[in-house]
Amino acid sequence: MAPRVTVVVTTYNQGPYIGPALASVLAQTYPAGEVVVVDDGSTDDTPERLRPFRDRIVYLRHRNRGVAASRNTGVDRATGDLVAFLDGDDLWEPQKLATQVRAALRHPECGLIAADGIQFDGEKILRTTLVSSSISSRIGSSEPLVLHCYEDLLIGNVIPTISQVMIPTAVLRTVGPSDVHFPLASDWDLYLRIAAHYPFAFLGEKLTRWRYLPSSASGPQRLRLLHWTHDSIAVLKSHLGRVPAGDRPPIRAALRAKLRHAGETAYYYGRHHDRRWARQYLLQLLLDNSLCPRVGLYFLALALPQAVTSSVKRFLSKPTA
């Protein structure tokens, strides 16, 4: 029997985009068994934009609680064997579900199936692939790449948008819901929890169109990395407490790398764009991670004239022991 797919679409104030997003779901060559749209308390015209689709979707609305809570609401309602996620401003190519279902049937051991895609802004293509170079270089032309990728994920989120993702419902029930304490990195946290127990399947086909919007949850492009990194540090800390002591070294290494990168990025953002904002960011990073002296040095360096910081910069560029 062909597996039944539940599509969970989450949306918040995405009125201009939710119609095209749903049209791309309903145009799939492998029809979804159900389409669950979770409206996270939109205050724009999203409910009216959804009206033409109401006979073909399950529409759920709750107060604004963030995207993780919305995904959990959709998963709780899902009745399919597989769940595919779509953010309300993204788009799918017509073969997306069919290609992922085929991969799921061929590789039932996998806990997640990720398609490739592109990032766009209007008519402009910003990224021609959504898969990290460390993984895309290993994907064949026709067969999915099946990979135990927990350590790849520790280095960074290799799946930038959940609109690429399909997950067996049984896996979601096993690993538990998306963590609402991580407003920006809950998807990465979920991937890490899945990858700790299951391999992933990566597809080479570009089946997702990820829309860039400055108004999205993580903000304008310049600040997205800093916002997301703050959340991702908290994710790594949570995983550090979940694993046996012998499995902690790679998580600690990833945490040190993220703290150093966040400090450096905030420092240069402050030098070139907004020093006050960067100092506040670095101070909070330091308060939350007092055992990372490099963050403190970046904070102090940002308070000094640029000419004085050259010697500090030479010290900061030395590799961490």
C-alpha positions as CSV (number, residue, x, y, z in Angstrom):
1,M,0.0,0.0,0.0
2,A,1.3,3.5,-0.9
3,P,2.2,5.5,2.2
4,R,-0.1,8.3,3.2
5,V,1.6,11.7,3.5
6,T,0.5,14.5,5.9
7,V,1.7,17.9,4.8
8,V,2.1,20.3,7.7
9,V,2.1,24.0,6.6
10,T,3.0,26.5,9.3
11,T,2.2,30.2,8.8
12,Y,2.3,33.5,10.6
13,N,1.5,36.8,8.8
14,Q,2.4,35.4,5.4
15,G,-0.8,36.4,3.6
16,P,0.8,37.3,0.3
17,Y,2.6,34.0,0.1
18,I,0.4,31.4,1.7
19,G,-1.8,30.9,-1.5
20,P,1.2,30.1,-3.8
21,A,2.6,27.8,-1.1
22,L,-0.6,25.8,-0.8
23,A,-1.0,25.8,-4.6
24,S,2.4,24.1,-4.8
25,V,1.2,21.4,-2.3
26,L,-2.0,20.8,-4.1
27,A,-0.2,20.5,-7.5
28,Q,2.0,17.5,-6.3
29,T,2.1,14.5,-8.6
30,Y,1.9,12.3,-5.4
31,P,-1.2,13.8,-3.7
32,A,-1.0,14.4,0.0
33,G,-3.4,12.4,2.1
34,E,-4.1,15.5,4.2
35,V,-2.8,19.1,4.3
36,V,-2.8,20.6,7.8
37,V,-2.3,24.3,7.9
38,V,-1.4,25.8,11.3
39,D,-2.0,29.5,11.6
40,D,0.2,30.8,14.5
41,G,-2.2,33.7,15.4
42,S,-1.7,35.7,12.2
43,T,-2.9,39.3,12.5
44,D,-2.9,40.0,8.7
45,D,-5.3,38.7,6.1
46,T,-4.0,35.1,6.2
47,P,-7.4,33.6,7.2
48,E,-9.1,35.3,4.2
49,R,-6.3,34.1,1.9
50,L,-6.9,30.6,3.1
51,R,-10.6,30.7,2.4
52,P,-10.5,29.3,-1.2
53,F,-8.6,26.3,0.1
54,R,-10.7,25.5,3.2
55,D,-12.4,22.5,1.5
56,R,-9.1,20.9,0.8
57,I,-7.2,21.5,4.0
58,V,-7.4,21.0,7.8
59,Y,-7.2,24.6,9.2
60,L,-6.0,25.0,12.7
61,R,-5.4,28.3,14.5
62,H,-4.0,29.1,17.9
63,R,-2.5,32.1,19.7
64,N,1.0,33.2,18.6
65,R,3.4,30.7,20.2
66,G,6.2,30.3,17.6
67,V,6.9,28.0,14.8
68,A,8.0,25.0,16.9
69,A,4.6,25.0,18.7
70,S,2.9,25.3,15.3
71,R,4.8,22.3,14.0
72,N,3.9,20.3,17.1
73,T,0.2,21.2,16.6
74,G,0.4,19.9,13.0
75,V,2.2,16.7,13.9
76,D,-0.3,16.0,16.7
77,R,-3.1,16.2,14.1
78,A,-1.2,14.2,11.5
79,T,-2.7,10.8,10.4
80,G,-0.2,10.0,7.7
81,D,2.7,7.5,7.6
82,L,5.1,10.3,6.6
83,V,5.1,14.0,7.5
84,A,6.4,16.7,5.1
85,F,6.8,20.2,6.4
86,L,6.4,23.5,4.5
87,D,6.9,27.0,5.8
88,G,4.1,29.2,4.6
89,D,6.2,31.4,2.3
90,D,8.1,28.6,0.5
91,L,7.3,26.5,-2.6
92,W,7.6,23.0,-3.8
93,E,8.3,21.6,-7.2
94,P,5.5,19.2,-8.4
95,Q,7.6,16.0,-8.0
96,K,8.8,16.8,-4.4
97,L,6.5,14.4,-2.5
98,A,6.7,11.7,-5.1
99,T,10.6,11.7,-5.1
100,Q,10.7,11.7,-1.3
101,V,8.2,8.9,-0.9
102,R,10.2,6.8,-3.4
103,A,13.3,7.4,-1.3
104,A,11.5,6.6,2.0
105,L,10.3,3.3,0.6
106,R,13.7,2.4,-0.7
107,H,15.4,3.3,2.6
108,P,13.0,2.5,5.4
109,E,15.9,2.7,7.9
110,C,16.2,6.5,7.4
111,G,14.7,8.9,9.9
112,L,14.6,11.9,7.6
113,I,14.6,12.5,3.8
114,A,15.9,15.9,2.7
115,A,15.5,17.3,-0.8
116,D,17.8,19.9,-2.3
117,G,16.5,23.2,-3.6
118,I,17.3,26.8,-4.2
119,Q,16.9,30.1,-2.3
120,F,15.3,33.0,-4.1
121,D,14.2,36.6,-3.7
122,G,11.6,37.5,-6.3
123,E,13.2,36.7,-9.6
124,K,16.7,36.5,-8.2
125,I,18.4,33.2,-7.2
126,L,20.4,33.7,-4.1
127,R,21.6,30.1,-3.6
128,T,21.7,27.3,-6.2
129,T,21.8,24.6,-3.7
130,L,20.4,24.2,-0.1
131,V,22.6,21.2,0.9
132,S,26.0,22.0,2.5
133,S,29.0,21.4,0.3
134,S,30.3,18.7,2.6
135,I,27.2,16.6,1.8
136,S,26.3,17.7,-1.8
137,S,29.8,16.6,-3.0
138,R,28.8,13.0,-2.0
139,I,25.3,12.9,-3.5
140,G,25.1,10.8,-6.7
141,S,23.1,11.8,-9.8
142,S,20.3,9.3,-9.3
143,E,20.5,7.5,-5.9
144,P,19.9,9.2,-2.5
145,L,22.9,9.5,-0.2
146,V,22.2,7.6,3.0
147,L,24.4,9.0,5.7
148,H,24.9,8.9,9.5
149,C,25.3,12.7,9.8
150,Y,25.2,13.4,13.5
151,E,28.7,14.8,13.6
152,D,28.1,16.8,10.3
153,L,25.1,18.3,12.0
154,L,27.1,19.2,15.1
155,I,29.3,21.4,13.0
156,G,26.2,23.2,11.6
157,N,22.7,22.8,10.3
158,V,23.1,21.1,6.9
159,I,19.4,21.5,6.1
160,P,18.6,25.3,6.1
161,T,14.9,25.1,5.7
162,I,12.4,22.5,7.1
163,S,10.6,22.8,3.8
164,Q,13.1,20.3,2.4
165,V,12.2,17.7,4.9
166,M,10.0,14.6,5.1
167,I,10.0,12.5,8.3
168,P,8.3,9.2,9.1
169,T,5.6,9.8,11.7
170,A,6.9,6.9,13.8
171,V,10.2,8.7,14.1
172,L,8.6,11.9,15.2
173,R,6.6,10.0,17.9
174,T,9.9,8.4,19.0
175,V,12.1,11.4,19.3
176,G,9.5,13.7,20.7
177,P,8.1,17.2,19.7
178,S,10.0,20.2,18.5
179,D,11.4,22.1,21.5
180,V,9.6,25.4,21.9
181,H,12.5,26.9,23.9
182,F,14.5,27.3,20.7
183,P,12.6,29.9,18.7
184,L,15.0,29.9,15.7
185,A,16.9,26.6,16.0
186,S,14.2,24.1,16.9
187,D,14.5,22.4,13.5
188,W,18.2,21.9,14.0
189,D,17.6,20.5,17.5
190,L,15.0,18.1,16.0
191,Y,17.5,17.0,13.3
192,L,20.2,16.3,15.9
193,R,17.8,14.2,18.0
194,I,16.8,12.2,14.9
195,A,20.4,11.8,13.7
196,A,21.5,10.4,17.0
197,H,19.4,7.3,16.2
198,Y,18.8,7.1,12.4
199,P,20.6,7.8,9.1
200,F,19.3,10.5,6.8
201,A,18.7,10.3,3.1
202,F,19.8,13.3,1.0
203,L,18.3,13.8,-2.5
204,G,20.2,15.6,-5.3
205,E,17.0,16.9,-7.0
206,K,16.2,20.6,-6.4
207,L,12.6,20.3,-5.2
208,T,12.2,23.1,-2.7
209,R,12.2,26.9,-3.3
210,W,13.2,28.7,-0.1
211,R,12.0,32.3,-0.1
212,Y,14.2,35.0,1.4
213,L,12.4,37.6,3.3
214,P,14.0,40.2,5.6
215,S,10.9,40.1,7.8
216,S,11.3,36.4,8.6
217,A,11.9,35.1,12.1
218,S,15.7,35.4,12.0
219,G,15.7,38.9,10.5
220,P,17.8,40.6,7.8
221,Q,20.6,38.6,6.2
222,R,23.4,40.3,8.1
223,L,21.9,39.5,11.5
224,R,20.5,36.0,10.7
225,L,23.8,34.2,11.6
226,L,24.1,36.0,14.9
227,H,20.5,35.4,15.9
228,W,20.6,31.8,14.9
229,T,24.0,31.2,16.5
230,H,22.7,32.4,19.9
231,D,19.9,29.9,19.7
232,S,22.2,27.1,18.4
233,I,24.6,27.5,21.4
234,A,21.6,26.8,23.7
235,V,20.8,23.7,21.5
236,L,24.3,22.3,21.9
237,K,24.2,22.9,25.7
238,S,21.0,20.9,25.9
239,H,22.5,18.0,23.9
240,L,25.6,18.1,26.1
241,G,23.4,17.2,29.1
242,R,21.6,14.4,27.2
243,V,24.6,12.2,26.1
244,P,27.0,10.0,28.1
245,A,30.3,11.6,29.2
246,G,32.2,9.6,26.5
247,D,30.1,11.2,23.7
248,R,30.5,14.8,24.9
249,P,33.9,15.8,23.3
250,P,32.6,16.5,19.8
251,I,29.7,18.5,21.3
252,R,32.1,20.5,23.4
253,A,34.3,21.1,20.3
254,A,31.3,22.3,18.3
255,L,30.2,24.6,21.2
256,R,33.7,26.2,21.4
257,A,33.7,26.7,17.7
258,K,30.3,28.4,17.6
259,L,31.1,30.7,20.5
260,R,34.3,31.8,18.8
261,H,32.6,32.3,15.5
262,A,29.7,34.2,17.2
263,G,32.2,36.5,19.0
264,E,34.2,37.2,15.9
265,T,31.1,37.8,13.7
266,A,29.6,40.2,16.3
267,Y,32.9,42.0,16.7
268,Y,33.1,42.8,13.0
269,Y,29.4,43.6,12.7
270,G,30.0,46.1,15.5
271,R,33.1,47.6,13.8
272,H,31.3,48.1,10.4
273,H,27.6,48.5,11.2
274,D,26.2,48.8,14.7
275,R,28.6,48.9,17.6
276,R,26.0,49.3,20.3
277,W,24.0,46.4,19.1
278,A,27.1,44.2,18.8
279,R,28.3,45.1,22.3
280,Q,24.9,44.2,23.8
281,Y,25.0,40.9,21.9
282,L,28.5,40.1,23.1
283,L,27.7,41.0,26.7
284,Q,24.7,38.7,26.7
285,L,26.9,36.0,25.1
286,L,29.5,36.5,27.8
287,L,26.9,36.4,30.6
288,D,25.5,33.1,29.2
289,N,28.9,31.6,28.6
290,S,31.2,32.9,31.2
291,L,33.8,30.2,30.6
292,C,34.6,31.4,27.1
293,P,37.3,34.1,27.5
294,R,37.5,34.8,23.8
295,V,34.0,36.3,23.9
296,G,35.1,38.6,26.7
297,L,38.1,39.7,24.6
298,Y,35.9,40.5,21.6
299,F,33.7,42.5,23.9
300,L,36.6,44.5,25.3
301,A,38.2,44.9,21.8
302,L,35.0,46.5,20.5
303,A,35.2,49.2,23.2
304,L,38.8,50.2,22.1
305,P,39.8,52.3,19.1
306,Q,40.4,50.2,16.1
307,A,44.1,51.0,16.0
308,V,44.6,49.6,19.5
309,T,42.9,46.3,18.7
310,S,45.4,45.2,16.1
311,S,47.5,43.4,18.8
312,V,44.3,41.9,20.3
313,K,43.4,40.7,16.9
314,R,46.7,38.8,16.5
315,F,46.0,37.0,19.8
316,L,42.4,36.2,18.8
317,S,43.5,34.7,15.5
318,K,45.6,32.1,17.3
319,P,43.9,28.6,17.3
320,T,42.2,27.4,20.4
321,A,44.0,24.7,22.3
